[in-house]
Amino acid sequence: MPPTLLAIADSPSLDAYSQVVTGAVERASPAVVGIDVRREGRRAGSGSGFIATPDGFVFTNSHVVHGADEIEVALLDGRRFRGVLAGDDPDTDLAVLRIAGSDLVPVTFGDARAIRPGQLAIALGNPFGLECTVTAGVVSALGRTLRSRNGRLMDDIIQTDAALNPGNSGGPLVDARGAVIGVNTAIVAGGGGGLGFAISANNAQRVAALLIRDGHISRGYLGVAGADVAIPRYVQRLLALIQTHGILVHGVEERSPAEVAGIEDGDVIVALGDAAIDGMDALHRALTNAPLAPTTVTLLRRNTLLRREIAPSKLQPAR
């Protein structure tokens, strides 16, 4: 009988790095799925995904399944299921499918806020239809921003040098324990596989919960791109701030509510109305499923606390 991955991981013939990688793959791979899509009766593409819950919810990318007439989900054990679209959000490039299977093995989620550049990152998926392919690298950077296929900015993106190829989209990016830290979403064309990007697991779980509940995301729109940033201690003391983090703005869209309100690159957003904003997750929560009304945004600009009036606009769900 051929050795299992677990047996291989325990083999003394493997170096420590290989044992870590094979062990992580052993834990995560049973949840990885292949996704085939048909439109108007014809095969229209394929991608990857992973089982997120024991009752059959599967995470993948919106661009893998958006507009599909039929979706087939293939498990590593050979079983195939019809995938039913539970929710789709092109603005974050996330979608949730539901399959009617038993004895499903879900992933374990990690905390993407705890990862650091340089740590091990392992990508699993089905590039070019090749079942459960593994590539390994490191987390290259955090807090990147990408544009989704409908032109909106996606924040809190993880950059990795783990090779991603067509068909990897929607598969998991896992850490050394095999826990999911991201959802693979894009590569830079011509990057030679060295520039891959994944949606953080924390953001994916937050969006997926709303997709499962409502089928789409209703959100307000400010028009900023940013990344979580720590507020220096001397600034906290100078301004008597309780919170330790905010959002560093590194992009403001033209004619957006943020531009109208006078938000600039380099500002740090620390509050929206009465809600403290200590990171992108907090901002997304404040803008998601909340009544839209003019409010104030509180900013740090060159160690000065500013308040500006802002009127979030309604961001319509993509169809």
C-alpha positions, 0 to 999 in steps of 0.5 A: 500500500502506498504511504499516506501523506501523514506517513510521509510527513512523519518520515525521518528521510524528509527535512524539517521544512518538507515535514511541515509542508506535507503535514499542512497539506495532509490537514487541508487537502481533504477540503479542497474542491474542483469547480466546473462551470457551464453557461448555455450548456457549454463548459465555461471554465473551472476553478477551485474552492474549499469546504468551509462548514460541515453542512456543505458551504463551499467558498470560492471566487465570484469570478469562477462562478458568476453568471453560471447556469450549472456548477459542479463541485468535485471532491478529492475523494471522487464524489461530485455534487451539483453546486447551488449558489448561496451568494455572490459578491463580485466586489470582494471576489467571493462566492459561497456554494452549497452542496448536499453531501455527507461526511464532509471535511471542512477546513480550519480557519486561521487568524489572518491578522496574526500572520507576518511577512516571511512566514510559510504560505501554501497554496492548494487548488486545481490549476489547469484542472490538475487535481489538488496541486500544492505550491509553497512559498512565503507571505510576501506582504500584507495590506495590499489593494487590488481592483476586482473585475468590476472595477471596485477596490479590494482591501486587506489582500495578502501577497504571496510568492507561492505559485498560482496558476489559472484554476487556482482561483478560489482555493485556500492559502494555508499556514504551516498548521494547514489553517486557511489564512486566505482565498487565492484570487489573482496573479499578476500577468507576466509575474512568472508565478511570483506575484499571487494574491489572496483575500484574507480569511477574516474578510472572507468569513465576514463576507461569506456569513452575509452571503449565506444570510442574504445572498448578496452584500448591501453596503455603503461606499466611501471610495478609499483604499487603505490598510490597517496601521498602528498609531504611534504611542506618542500620537496616542498620548498627544491626542488622548486616543484610546484606540491603537490602530486605524486605517492608513489611506493610500488611495481616494477615488475621484468624485467619491464621498471620500474626495468630497469630504476632503480625505487625502492619501496619508490620512488615518481614519480612526472613527466613522460617526460614533464607531471607532475604526481600528482597521478595514474589518471595522470600516466594512462592518460600519458600512455593511447593512447600516442605514446610509446617512450623512455622518462624520469621519474622524482622521489623523493628519500630521498628528492632528485630529480632524473631523469631516462631514461625509455622506456614504453612498449606496453601493449596489450589488453587482448582478 
